[in-house]
Amino acid sequence: MSLQILTERVTSMLGTDSGLDATVKFKTDEGNVFINSKVVPNTVTNEDLEADCTFEISTKNALKLMDGDLNAMMAYMMGKLKIDGDMGVAMKIAETFGGK
């Protein structure tokens, strides 16, 4: 249930053309949310595909990040968020999804 909510929130926040020009995967305890912003309109699926940047985080904490109830830097330092891949893409994602 939470994965569906996360997927819908990501889709809504991303819009049709986010300008990220990257692939991103949120790897959660409930499944994956894969973002392809290299195509317009941007696509969001629950596929497990290779991404430029992967965020490993619980669904609950991912939703908290988007609500602004969890700081990304603190989550990373506390081990609640793991990042693998292009850190430039990670920073863009933080700007796009952080606390909206």
Beta strands, then each sheet from edge to edge (+ up, - down):
strand 1: 23-27
strand 2: 32-36
strand 3: 43-45
strand 4: 53-57
strand 5: 81-85
sheet 1: 3+ 2- 1+ 4+ 5-
end
